[in-house]
Amino acid sequence: MSAEDLKTKTEDELAKIILDLRKDQFNARFQRAQGTLENTSILRKNRREIARAKTILNAKRKEEKAPAKKKKAA
């Protein structure tokens, strides 16, 4: 999922996406340990997707908390 797709999601949707990716990451780690994981690049992709989703989620939360700043008149 691209960053542009994630930016259009709500905070709840992002939280669900992160949870699903974490579950996939957990399962992939177990498959790797058992030797049944065929595509090991999934681990790296999941890790980066989680980071991307968390970054956008934190930015949305930060925007929500921060009051609108006013420019000083010159």
N, C-alpha and C positions, 0 to 999 in steps of 0.2 A: 504494500500500500504506500502510495507516495505521500509526501508531506502536504501537497495540495489537497489530496483527498482527506487527510486527517484534519486539516484546518477547518473544513466545513462541518465537522462533527461537533456534537455538544459534549459537555464535560462527562455526562453519564455514558454516552456512547464511547468516548475515549477510555474511560475506566473499564468498560466491558471489553474493549479491544485489548487493552493491556492484560487483563485477567486471562483472556483466551490465549494470547501469545505466551504468557507465563506457563499456562498448562501445556501448550505445545512444546515449549522449551524443556519443561520437566520430563515429558514423555520421550523427547528426543535424546535427552541425557541418559535415560535408562536404556533406550535402544542402543545407544553407542556403547554403554558399559557391557551390554549383553552381546554386542557384536552383530546386531540385526539392523543397524542403521546403514542404509545404502548410500544416502546422499548426506555427507557430513557438513556440507555448506549450509544446511538448514539451521544448524546451531548459530552460526555467525549471522545469518539473515534474521533469525528471531531476535537475537540480542540487539541488533541495530534497529529493528522495527520497534522493539520495546523502548529503546532510548529515544527514538524519534517521537513516539506517541507520548512518552512522559514529558519530553521537552515542550511539546505543543500544549499539553494539559497544564503544565506549570505556568506557561506563558498566559494562558486563558485565565487561570486563577489569579495571577498577578495583576492582570488588567482589571479584573473584577474588583480586587481589593483596593487598588490605587485610585485615589480620587483624581479627577481631571485636573491637570495642572494648567494654571492660567499664565499667560505671558505678561511680563511686566511692561507697563507703558513707558515709553522712552521720554 
